[in-house]
Amino acid sequence: MVKNRRKFLKVSAFGVAAMSSFISLAADKEKKKKGKKVTKPIVISTWNHGLAANAEAWKILSKNGRAIDAVEKGVMVAEADPKVRSVGYGGYPDRDGNVTLDACIMDENSDCGSVACLQNIKHPIAVARKVMDETPHVMLVGNGAYYFAREKGFPHEDLLTAGSIRDWKNWLKEAKYKPVVNMENHDTIGMLALDAEGNMSGSCTTSGAAWKLHGRVGDSPIIGAGLFLDNEVGAVCATGLGEAVIRTAASTVAVELMRQGYSPLEACKEAIQRIISKHRNHPDRDHLQVGLLALNKLGEYGGFSIRPGFNFAVCDAIQNNRLEDASYEIK
């Protein structure tokens, strides 16, 4: 009994010391954060079409507007641009010739809205905002999302362009489906913003993988996969092969790493390495490309991808709007 009691006291003492060390480490990290200057407002978004999206978002942020409004209006630019073939109007169709859209949005209160497999509505991000603001739900899909959008006044529109129809018909000649690394036929636009009040929001919108099975939904409308944020910590969005992001809850993982003290770049890198590890023996491994983009409460940001080719746009009052290349793991 005495021996067991001594063992218990020894283990307990170790536990107290470990906890004290953890608390001390957390306190040190908090002190370091408090000593740093915060860059705000700031907005970042994926790919080169993020430049035009950032410019629109900046109109709101530069006038002390809310981050949630900025990330909604910003990505709507890409949704309406037929030259952006991976988002919205003019996006590549599925193998049946239908353009189906996915989107989600999340604000500083962890309120969020999402739509998936939405057809004939040009701005799915605005519908997702309506889901967040005007329903008790988080996600609406398919016909339910479409009927909701129509009830809210969104017009029915044909999203196929002449270019999309031509490309689809060319694809039908062989009808092979295989994602191509860094081809923007399976990418999205994800946007993260920190406003002048220090609040964060994020958005994602996409037409998904070209020539996908009808009804396929990727990571972009899934809170915790394609987008996640905690207003006390930071925000992360993803782009690339959605199935890999869903399997690993990549955005959530990266946010939680930032909570532990990782920088945005470090958090993205660690989460990307985890995706690679989990897919070493997976059929997707040879064409696997995922890019993660992160922003923390200090206005620090970082991007990291599996392979080269991923870039992102950054806009703030210091250096204005510019494009940066992300670091990557596999040369």
N, C-alpha and C positions, 0 to 999 in steps of 0.2 A: 504493500500500500504506500509506504514512504517513498519507494523507488518510483512508483507511478506518479505520485504527487510531485516529486522533483522533476520528472520528465514533463509533466503538465506545465509546471512553472517555467521551465526552460523554453518550451515551445511558445508559451504565452508571452514571455519576455521577447522572444524573437519576433512574434507577430506584432507586438507593440512597437518594436524598433523599426520593423519594416513599414508599418503604417505611418509612423512618425517621419520616416525618410520620404515616403510617398507624398505626405502632406507638405513637407518642406520643399520637395522638388516642384510640386504644383504651385506653391507660393512663389518660388523663385521665377517660374515661368510667367506667373501673373504679374510680378514686378517688372519683368523684362517687357511684357506687353504694354504696361502702363507707361513705361519710359519711352516708348516708340511713338513717332508721329503717325497719325492716321491719314491716309490718302483717301479723301472723299470729296465729292462724289467720284465714282469710277464705274465703268461698264466694260465687260469683256464678252466676246462671243466667238464661236467656232467658225473657222474657214474664212476665205477672203470675202465671201458675201456678208461677213460680219462687219465689214467697214461701213457699208451703207446702212446696215441695221443699227450700228453704234451711233452713227450720225443722227439718226432719228431719235434714238433713246436719249442722246445728249441734249436735245432740245428741251426735254423734260427735266433731266437731272440738273442741268446748268441753271435752271430757274427754281431750284429747290423743290422740284416735284418729287413724287413718291417713286421708289424703285419699282413697285409693282406696275405702275402705269408705264414706266420706261421699258421694262422687259416685254410688256405686251405690244406696245406700239412699235418697238424696235424690230421685232422679228416679223411683224406684219409686212415690212418692206420686202423681205425675202419671199414671203408667201405670195405676194402679188406680182413678183418678177418672173416672167416665163423663161428667162435665161438661167435662172437657178433651178436646175433640173431635178434636184433632190428634195425640193420643198414646194408645197402648195400648187398654185396654178402653173400648168406646164410640166409638172413633175412626171417622172417615168411611171407608167401604169403597171398593174400586176399582169400576170400571164393571160388573164381574160380580157385585158384592155381597159380595166377600170383604174382610175386614179383614186386611191384611198389614203386618207390623211390621218395622222396621229399628232397629238399635242398635249402638253401639260404646262401648268403654271403654279407657282407657290410663293406665298408672301411671308413677311416677317413674323406673323403669328402662327405659322405652320398650317395656315389654311391653304387648300389646294384644289385644283379642278383639272379634269382631264377628259379628252375624247379620243376614241380609237376607231379605226376603220370607218371614218366619216367620208361620205361621198357628196359631191356637188355643192360644197360650201367652201368658198375661197379662203376664209380665215378661221381655221380651226382653233387658233390660240385665243381668239376673241370668244369663241363658243366655250372653250375651257374656262375662261374668266367668268362667264355667265354661270357655268356649273358651280364654280367656287362661290360666287357672290349670291346666287339666287336659288340654290337648291341645298338640301341637307346631304347631298352625295358628293363623292369625289370623282367618279368616272362614269361616263355614258358612252355606249358603243353602238356602231352600226346604225340601223334604222332609228333606234331610240335617240341617238345623238343627232341624227338628221332632223327628225320631227321636232326635237327640242329647239334646234337652231332655227327652224322655220317659224316656230311659235314666237321666237324672240326677234323675229324680223329680218333674219339673214336671208338674202335672195338665193334661189336655186341657180347655180351656174354650171356650165359645162367646163370642166377643168382640163380637158384634153386640148392640146394645141396641134397644129399641123405637124410640128416637129416631133411631138410625142407619138402621134399616130404613125408617122413614117418610121421612127425607131422601133416601135412595137412590131410593125409589119416585117421589118428586117429581122428582128429577133425571132419571129415565128418561123422563119425559113429553116432554122436548125433547132429552135426551142430548147437550148441548153441553159441551165441555170447554175451559175457559179459566181459568187461575189468576187469582185476584183479589188485588190488592195489599193486604197486611195482613189479609186474611181468614185466620183461623187454620185453614184447611183445607189449608195446605201448609207448616205450620210444625212446629217440633220443640221439645223442651226440651233445651238444652245446659247443662251445669254444669261449672264449673272450681273447683278448691279448692287452697288452700295450707295445709298443716297446721302444727302447732306445731313440728315438726321441720324445717320448711322444705322439705318435699317436696310436689310437685304431682301432681294427677291430674285427669282429665276424663272426661265421659260425654255421650252423645247418645242420644236415643230418640224415635221418631216412628211414626205410622201413615202418614206420607207424604201425597202430594197426593190429595185427594178425587177420586174418579172416574177415577183413573189407569188406564192399561192394566195388566191383570193381569201381574205380574212386574216392573213398573217399580221400580227402586231409585234413591233419591235420594242426596244427599251424606252423610246422617246416619250411615250405618254405615261410611263410607269414611275410613280413617285418612289424613290429609293433606288432606282436603277438608272434611268436616263437623267434624272434630276433629283437632288436632295439638298436641303439646307436647314441649318439651325441658326437662328438669328444671334445666338450667343457665341457662335463659333465661326461659321463660314458656309460656303455653298460650292457645289460641284455639279457639273453637267458632263455628259458623255456623248461621243459620236463614234461611228464605226459599226462593227458587226453587233447588232442589238442582242442577239441570242447570248453572246459571251458576256455582255454587260448584265443581262438579266440573271444568268447563272451565278454571278458573283456579287450581285447587289453593289456594283462598283462605286456608285456615287455615295452611297451610305457609308461604305468602308472608308472612303477618302475623307469624308466629313468627320468621322469618328477618330481618324488618325490625327486630323488637325486639332480635335479636342484634346488629344494626348500631348500636343505640343509640336507636332510636325508642321513644317512650313507648307504652303500650298504645293510647291514643287515636290517636296519630299513625300507628301501624302499621295499625290498623283502617281509618283514613281512606285511607291510601295504597293498601291492598289493594282497598277499595271503588272507588276511582277507576280502578284497573286493570280491575276487572270491567266498569264502565261503558264504558271505552274499548274493551274487547274485544267488547262487544255493541252498538256503535253502529249497525251494519248488520244486526243479527240480528233474526229475527222475534219473539224474546222481549222486545225492548227496551221496548215500550210498557207491559208489565205487570211489568217487572223490579223485584223487591224482594229485597234480601239484607241481613241484619244480621250484623255480626261483633262478638264479645265477646272481650276479651283480659284476661289477668291475668299480671303478671310476678313475678319472684322477690322483689321488694320488697313485694308485696301491693298494688301500684298496678294500677288497672283502667281500662278504657274500652270504650265501645261506639259503633259508627258504622254507619249504614245508607244505602242509596241514597235512599230517600224517608222522609218522616216517618211515625211510628206505631210504631216499634220501641222497646220498653222492656225493662228487665232488673232483676232483683232482686239486692240486695247484702246480705250479713250478715257482721258482724264484731263484735268486743267493744266497739268505740268507739261506733257508732251503731245497733247492732242490725240488724233486718231491715227493709229499705225498698225501694221501687220507684223507679227513675230512668229518665228519658227519654234515649234516645240522640241524639246529634247526627246530622245527615244532609246529603247532598250536593245533592239536587234538591228545590227548594222546591215 
